[in-house]
């Protein structure tokens, strides 16, 4: 079993930046592909970004491309999401998720992930 803990959320003005972190504990001998999803009130989970276990491959939702950057930390199964030029529509609960393999065909599908964190709230104000 793997436990994921997100941090770094908060309240920021439009145009500002935040950096989310996700740290894994438990069965972390395996290097997992990691993803970020978000969920706004009344909406389904929305894919944001994902990164392969090696960190060599990343993919982004069109809505955040050029503004958000996903990266891996030095500690195994640690991942970050740098969010710049935040918009009101970025307001959501942001989740970190992990899965064994990075497969482009399914990496954006939330049901394909094995482990999830509890989420960290990001609120963008005008």
N, C-alpha and C positions, 0 to 999 in steps of 0.2 A: 504494500500500500504506500501511496505517496500523498503527502499533505502539501498543499500550496498556500502560501500566505502573501497577499498583495499589500502594498503600502504606497504612499505618495499621493493619494487623492486629496482633493480639497476644493476650495472655492477660488476661482481665478476670473479676472476680467477678460472679456473677448480680446483676442490678440495676444494674450499672455501665453505662458508655457508651464507645463508640469512634467515631472518625470515619475512614472510609475515603476515600481519594483516588484518582482515576484521571486520568492525563494522557496525551494522545495526541501522537504525533509522526509525521512522514512527510507523507503527503498530507492535510494538515489545512486546505486551502483551503475544503473543504466543511464545513458544520456538520452534524454527525451527531446523530441521536437516540441516546441512550445508555441502557444498561440495566445493572442489577446482577443477577447470578445467584449461587447458592451450591450447593455440592455437599458433602454429608456422605458419609462412608465407606460404600460399598455402595449409594449412592442415585444417582438421576439428577440432572441439573441442575434446580434449582428457581428459578423466577422470584422476584425480590425486589422490584424497583422499576424504573421507567423514566421518562425525561424527554424531551420533545421538543427539537428543536434550538433553539427560541426560549426554552425553559424554561417556557413558559406552560402546558404540559400535563404532568401526572404521573399515574402509576398505581402501585398497590402490591398486593402479595399480601395476602390477608386476614390471614395470620399475623403480618405486621409492621405493619399499618396502625395508626396512632396512636403507634407506637414509633419507626419509622424515617422519615427525611426525606431525599429525594434533591434535589439542587440542582446548578446549574451555576456554575462559577467564572467569573471575568472573562476568563481566557484561553480562547480558543476550544477546544472539545472537552475541557474539563476538567470533571469531575463529582465530586461528593462524596456520601457516604452517611453521614448522622449516625444512629447507632444508640444508642438509649436503652433503659433498662429491659431490658437483655439477659437472655435466658433460656438455660438449658442447651441447649435445642433449637436455638438459633441457632448453635451450634458447627458450623463448616463452612469449606471453602475458598471464598472469595468472589471472583467474577470480574466484571470490567468488560467490556462488549461494546458495539459500535457498529454502526449500520446507517443507511442513507440517510434513510429516511422513518419518521415515527412514525405507525403505523397501529394503531388500538386493537384491530382484529381479530386481528393477529398479533404484537403487541409483546411478548407474554408467551411466545412460542415461541422457544426458544433457537436452533433451526435457521434462523430468519429473520435472524440477525445475521451480518454480514460479517467482523467483526474481533473478536478476543478477546485479553485480557491473560493473563498467566501465573497470576494468582490471588494472594491474600493470605489467610493463615490467621487465622481468628478462633476462639478457644477461650474458652468461658465455663465457669467453675468454680463449684462450690457453696460 
